[in-house]
Amino acid sequence: MPTEITVTAYKFEELNERAKEKARALYMEHCVNDHEWWDSVVGEAKQNGEAKGFEINDIRFSGFSSQGDGAHWTGRIDLQTFVEANLDERSAWYGEDVILVALWEEGWIDRWVSIDNHNYRYCHSGGMSMSDYPNNGLNVDDDDDVMLHQGALSGASIYKLKESFDYEQRITEWCDEALTQARAYADDIYKQLEKEYEWYTTDDYIACVSDANDWLFDESGKLL
């Protein structure tokens, strides 16, 4: 014959600290680790990166307690968008940068570079690298009658523009800056992920999830 046993049920916030610790472990196992809580942060990072010229295909991270924890992303950078987002009229190279943007705009030089990760042991921005630099060859001679067709530099000779400064060196400098900012952006993504994770694991949030799912626990923190 079945024996009826009476058990006192508790909400999460009613548990003592030791019982909460057990309930937290259950929550971490079944709600945090199995739930893609990072989706909103990753989606927003990909969207916001577009304005910087960052076309992000994949974001990987590890966290949040080890020294090697961090985040990195792979994809590619649109140098034209990146330079336009960082143009500075006060810069001594402003005129050169305007010329580069015009050349990119009309397809005279390659504008895309790839971002990869060369450190497969750690998810860290320091492992990000630029796998290829653009093909910057402007095969235009003095007697070639080619010019820009739009924008403020419309009508300018392509040959004279390429001879006016060391455009390949300037592109290399922008590539180095793009990689630096791409790594910094990965660090920012990691901070946002850490902040999101901390929120998902606070007692207040666990209590909200427990109440929303009508979870009740016994005195030891075991889910009833």
C-alpha positions in Angstrom: 0.0 0.0 0.0 1.5 3.4 -1.0 2.7 5.6 1.8 2.0 9.3 1.7 4.9 11.5 2.5 4.6 15.2 3.1 7.4 17.4 1.8 7.8 21.1 2.4 8.3 22.9 -0.9 10.3 26.1 -1.3 10.8 28.7 -4.0 14.4 29.4 -4.9 14.5 32.7 -2.9 13.2 30.8 0.2 16.2 28.4 0.3 19.1 28.8 2.6 22.5 29.5 1.0 23.6 25.8 1.0 20.4 24.7 -0.7 20.6 27.6 -3.2 24.1 26.4 -4.1 22.7 23.0 -5.1 19.8 24.6 -7.0 22.3 26.8 -8.8 24.3 23.8 -9.9 21.1 22.3 -11.3 20.2 25.5 -13.1 23.7 25.8 -14.6 23.6 22.3 -15.9 20.2 22.3 -17.5 19.5 25.9 -18.2 22.7 27.8 -18.8 25.0 25.2 -20.4 22.3 23.8 -22.6 20.8 27.2 -23.5 22.4 29.4 -26.1 22.2 32.5 -23.9 24.9 34.2 -26.0 22.8 34.4 -29.2 21.7 38.0 -28.6 25.2 39.3 -27.9 26.6 37.5 -30.9 23.9 38.7 -33.2 24.2 42.3 -32.1 28.0 42.1 -32.5 27.7 40.9 -36.1 25.2 43.6 -36.9 27.1 46.4 -35.3 30.4 45.3 -36.9 29.1 46.0 -40.3 29.4 49.8 -39.8 33.0 49.3 -38.9 33.7 47.3 -42.1 33.7 44.0 -40.2 31.9 41.2 -41.9 31.8 38.5 -39.2 31.1 34.9 -40.0 31.8 33.2 -36.7 32.4 34.2 -33.1 34.1 31.8 -30.7 34.7 32.4 -27.0 35.6 30.6 -23.7 35.0 31.9 -20.2 34.9 33.2 -17.7 37.5 32.4 -15.1 40.8 31.3 -16.8 43.6 33.6 -17.8 43.4 32.3 -21.4 39.7 33.0 -21.7 38.5 35.4 -24.4 36.8 35.8 -27.7 37.8 35.9 -31.4 36.0 36.2 -34.6 36.6 35.2 -38.2 35.4 36.8 -41.4 36.7 39.6 -43.5 37.1 43.4 -43.5 35.9 45.8 -46.1 38.8 48.3 -46.1 36.8 51.0 -47.8 34.1 51.0 -45.2 36.7 50.7 -42.4 38.7 53.7 -43.7 35.6 55.8 -44.2 34.5 55.0 -40.7 38.0 56.2 -39.4 38.6 59.2 -41.7 40.0 62.2 -39.9 40.2 65.5 -41.6 42.9 66.6 -39.1 45.2 63.8 -40.2 48.3 64.5 -42.2 47.2 61.6 -44.5 43.6 62.7 -45.0 44.1 63.6 -48.7 45.8 60.2 -49.3 43.0 58.4 -47.6 40.3 60.2 -49.6 42.2 59.0 -52.8 42.2 55.4 -51.5 38.5 55.5 -50.8 37.9 56.8 -54.3 40.1 54.0 -55.8 38.3 51.4 -53.8 34.9 52.8 -54.7 35.6 52.3 -58.4 37.3 48.9 -58.0 40.9 49.9 -58.9 42.3 48.1 -55.9 41.1 45.2 -53.8 39.1 46.3 -50.7 38.6 43.0 -48.8 41.0 41.2 -46.4 40.3 38.0 -44.5 40.5 37.6 -40.7 41.4 34.2 -39.4 42.5 32.6 -36.1 45.9 31.0 -35.9 45.7 29.9 -32.3 43.5 26.9 -32.1 44.2 26.3 -28.4 42.7 29.4 -27.0 39.7 31.6 -27.9 41.5 34.9 -27.6 41.7 38.0 -29.7 45.5 37.7 -29.8 45.1 34.7 -32.1 43.4 36.7 -34.8 45.4 37.3 -37.9 45.1 38.8 -41.4 45.6 36.0 -43.7 46.0 38.0 -46.9 46.7 41.6 -47.8 44.9 43.0 -50.8 46.3 42.9 -54.3 47.2 46.6 -54.6 48.7 46.6 -58.1 47.6 49.6 -60.2 48.8 48.6 -63.6 48.3 52.0 -65.2 50.9 53.8 -67.3 51.4 57.5 -68.0 50.0 57.2 -71.5 46.9 55.4 -70.3 43.9 57.7 -70.6 42.0 56.4 -67.5 40.4 58.5 -64.8 37.9 58.4 -62.0 34.3 58.8 -63.0 32.5 59.9 -59.9 32.7 61.8 -56.6 34.9 64.8 -55.7 37.8 63.3 -57.7 35.9 62.7 -60.8 38.1 63.3 -63.9 41.4 62.8 -62.0 44.0 60.7 -63.7 44.5 57.3 -62.2 48.1 57.3 -63.0 48.7 60.7 -61.4 46.8 59.6 -58.3 48.9 56.4 -57.9 52.1 58.4 -58.4 51.2 61.1 -55.9 51.9 59.0 -52.8 53.0 55.5 -51.7 49.5 54.1 -51.7 50.7 50.5 -51.1 52.4 51.5 -47.9 49.3 53.5 -46.8 47.1 50.4 -47.4 49.5 48.3 -45.4 49.2 50.8 -42.5 45.4 50.7 -42.7 45.5 46.9 -42.7 47.6 46.9 -39.5 45.1 49.3 -37.9 42.1 47.2 -39.1 43.6 44.1 -37.4 44.2 46.1 -34.2 40.6 47.3 -34.1 39.3 43.9 -35.1 41.1 42.4 -32.1 39.8 45.2 -29.8 36.3 44.5 -31.1 36.7 40.9 -30.1 37.7 42.0 -26.6 34.6 44.2 -26.4 32.4 41.2 -27.5 34.0 39.1 -24.7 33.1 41.8 -22.2 29.5 41.8 -23.4 29.4 38.0 -23.2 30.8 38.1 -19.7 28.2 40.7 -18.6 25.4 38.6 -20.2 26.6 35.5 -18.5 26.8 37.1 -15.1 23.2 38.4 -15.5 22.0 34.9 -16.4 23.6 33.4 -13.3 22.5 35.9 -10.7 20.2 34.8 -8.0 17.6 37.3 -9.1 17.5 35.8 -12.6 17.5 32.2 -11.3 14.5 33.2 -9.1 12.7 34.6 -12.1 13.3 31.5 -14.2 12.2 29.3 -11.3 9.0 31.2 -10.8 8.2 31.3 -14.5 8.6 27.5 -14.7 6.8 26.9 -11.3 9.9 25.2 -9.9 9.8 24.1 -6.3 12.7 22.7 -4.3 13.0 20.6 -1.2 14.9 21.8 1.8 18.2 20.6 0.4 17.8 22.4 -3.0 16.7 19.4 -5.0 14.0 20.1 -7.6 10.7 18.5 -6.8 
